[in-house]
Amino acid sequence: MGYLFSKLWSLFNQQEHKIIVVGLDNAGKTTILYQFLMNEVVHTSPTIGSNVEEFQWKKQRFLMWDIGGQDSLRASWHTYYQNTDFLIMVIDSTDRERLHVSKTEMYQMLAHDDLKKAGLLVFANKQDLEGCMSSAEISQQLNLQCIRDHGWHLQSCCALTGEGLYQGLEWICKSLEK
């Protein structure tokens, strides 16, 4: 009887983990969100504001916020930070010209008090495209090895096929076990 009660309790008392997905416009944030939710590509338009979805993976519940990445929307990103467990930064691996903007935005977020305890997952998206930056190049350009006060992981991915996305979620789940 106690075993049955504990199983039922764990179903109803499962903690939800908040994840915010950020990145510059056209990086693939919304495509990644809906790959996790439906395991398929959904035709999207630029996100104005945010999309939020709840899903479960490997006995973990996630509330994932996909926040619009246009320049005019980035100033409001901080309104989503409270109670965030993980920050997913999506990088368009073909967008060499704006990588420095992504780097600046990422370090500003990591310095925010509401994100002091948040883990960082960097998705190097669009790895299927010719001429894209490698994950090693992105890591070097973002200076990831200097991040000491946040757990972080860089994962190559392709949002359209889903390749690499679940390896990123696996890192998040392992981080939750620690």
C-alpha positions as CSV (number, residue, x, y, z in Angstrom):
1,M,0.0,0.0,0.0
2,G,2.8,2.4,0.8
3,Y,4.5,1.7,-2.5
4,L,1.3,2.5,-4.4
5,F,0.8,5.7,-2.4
6,S,4.4,6.9,-3.1
7,K,3.9,6.2,-6.8
8,L,0.7,8.2,-6.9
9,W,2.2,11.0,-4.9
10,S,5.2,11.3,-7.2
11,L,2.8,11.6,-10.2
12,F,1.0,14.5,-8.6
13,N,3.9,16.2,-6.8
14,Q,6.3,16.3,-9.6
15,Q,8.4,19.5,-9.7
16,E,8.2,21.6,-12.8
17,H,11.4,23.2,-14.1
18,K,11.3,26.5,-15.9
19,I,13.4,27.0,-19.0
20,I,13.7,30.1,-21.0
21,V,14.8,29.8,-24.6
22,V,16.5,32.9,-26.0
23,G,18.6,33.9,-28.9
24,L,18.6,36.4,-31.8
25,D,15.8,36.5,-34.3
26,N,15.8,33.6,-36.8
27,A,18.0,31.4,-34.6
28,G,15.5,28.6,-34.4
29,K,14.1,29.0,-30.9
30,T,10.4,28.3,-31.8
31,T,11.3,25.4,-34.0
32,I,13.2,23.8,-31.1
33,L,10.3,24.4,-28.7
34,Y,7.9,22.6,-31.0
35,Q,10.3,19.8,-31.8
36,F,10.3,19.1,-28.1
37,L,6.6,19.4,-27.8
38,M,5.4,17.5,-31.0
39,N,8.6,16.0,-32.4
40,E,7.9,17.7,-35.7
41,V,8.7,20.8,-37.6
42,V,6.0,23.5,-37.4
43,H,6.0,26.4,-39.8
44,T,6.6,29.5,-37.7
45,S,6.6,33.3,-38.1
46,P,8.8,35.6,-36.0
47,T,7.8,35.4,-32.3
48,I,6.3,38.6,-31.0
49,G,6.4,38.3,-27.2
50,S,6.7,34.7,-26.2
51,N,5.4,31.2,-26.6
52,V,5.1,28.9,-23.6
53,E,4.6,25.2,-23.5
54,E,4.6,22.5,-20.9
55,F,6.0,19.0,-21.6
56,Q,7.4,16.0,-19.9
57,W,10.6,14.1,-20.8
58,K,12.3,11.3,-18.8
59,K,10.1,11.9,-15.7
60,Q,10.9,15.6,-15.7
61,R,8.3,18.3,-16.2
62,F,9.4,21.4,-18.0
63,L,7.7,24.8,-18.6
64,M,9.6,26.2,-21.6
65,W,9.3,29.8,-22.5
66,D,10.4,30.8,-26.1
67,I,11.1,34.5,-26.1
68,G,11.2,36.6,-29.2
69,G,14.7,37.6,-30.3
70,Q,14.2,40.8,-32.3
71,D,16.3,43.7,-31.1
72,S,13.2,45.6,-29.9
73,L,12.1,42.6,-27.7
74,R,15.5,41.9,-26.0
75,A,15.1,44.7,-23.5
76,S,12.1,42.8,-22.0
77,W,13.9,39.4,-21.7
78,H,14.6,40.1,-18.0
79,T,10.9,40.0,-17.2
80,Y,11.0,36.2,-17.8
81,Y,14.0,35.4,-15.6
82,Q,12.4,34.9,-12.2
83,N,12.5,31.3,-11.0
84,T,14.3,30.1,-14.1
85,D,16.2,26.8,-13.7
86,F,17.9,26.7,-17.1
87,L,18.7,29.2,-19.9
88,I,18.9,27.8,-23.4
89,M,20.8,30.2,-25.7
90,V,20.2,29.3,-29.4
91,I,22.9,30.3,-31.8
92,D,22.4,30.4,-35.5
93,S,25.7,28.7,-36.6
94,T,25.6,30.5,-39.9
95,D,25.2,34.0,-38.5
96,R,28.9,35.0,-38.1
97,E,28.2,38.7,-38.3
98,R,25.9,38.8,-35.2
99,L,27.7,36.2,-33.0
100,H,29.2,39.1,-31.0
101,V,25.6,40.4,-30.3
102,S,24.6,36.9,-29.0
103,K,27.7,36.9,-26.8
104,T,26.9,40.3,-25.3
105,E,23.3,39.3,-24.6
106,M,24.3,36.0,-23.1
107,Y,26.8,37.5,-20.6
108,Q,24.3,40.3,-19.7
109,M,21.7,37.5,-18.9
110,L,24.2,35.5,-16.9
111,A,25.0,38.5,-14.7
112,H,21.4,39.1,-13.8
113,D,20.5,38.2,-10.2
114,D,17.5,36.2,-11.2
115,L,19.7,33.9,-13.3
116,K,22.5,33.4,-10.8
117,K,21.5,29.7,-10.2
118,A,20.4,28.9,-13.7
119,G,22.3,26.4,-15.8
120,L,23.2,27.4,-19.4
121,L,22.7,25.2,-22.5
122,V,23.9,26.6,-25.7
123,F,22.4,25.1,-28.8
124,A,24.7,25.6,-31.9
125,N,21.8,25.3,-34.3
126,K,21.7,24.9,-38.1
127,Q,24.7,22.6,-38.1
128,D,23.3,21.0,-41.2
129,L,24.0,24.0,-43.3
130,E,27.1,24.4,-45.4
131,G,29.6,27.0,-44.1
132,C,28.3,27.0,-40.6
133,M,30.6,27.6,-37.6
134,S,31.7,24.5,-35.7
135,S,30.7,24.1,-32.1
136,A,34.4,24.5,-31.2
137,E,34.5,27.8,-33.1
138,I,31.3,29.0,-31.4
139,S,32.6,28.0,-28.0
140,Q,35.8,29.9,-28.6
141,Q,33.9,33.0,-29.9
142,L,31.5,33.0,-27.0
143,N,34.4,32.4,-24.6
144,L,32.4,29.7,-22.8
145,Q,35.4,28.3,-21.0
146,C,35.5,31.4,-18.9
147,I,32.0,30.8,-17.4
148,R,32.8,29.6,-13.9
149,D,29.6,30.5,-11.9
150,H,27.1,28.6,-14.0
151,G,27.0,25.0,-15.1
152,W,27.0,25.1,-18.9
153,H,27.0,22.8,-22.0
154,L,27.3,23.4,-25.7
155,Q,25.4,21.1,-28.0
156,S,25.5,21.1,-31.8
157,C,22.0,20.6,-33.2
158,C,19.7,20.9,-36.2
159,A,16.2,22.1,-35.1
160,L,14.6,20.9,-38.3
161,T,15.6,17.3,-37.9
162,G,15.8,17.3,-34.1
163,E,19.4,16.1,-34.2
164,G,21.3,17.0,-31.0
165,L,18.2,18.5,-29.2
166,Y,17.6,15.5,-26.9
167,Q,21.3,15.3,-26.0
168,G,20.9,18.9,-24.7
169,L,17.8,17.9,-22.7
170,E,19.8,14.9,-21.4
171,W,22.4,17.3,-20.0
172,I,19.6,19.3,-18.3
173,C,18.2,16.1,-16.7
174,K,21.7,15.1,-15.4
175,S,22.2,18.6,-14.0
176,L,18.9,18.2,-12.1
177,E,20.1,15.0,-10.5
178,K,23.1,16.8,-9.0
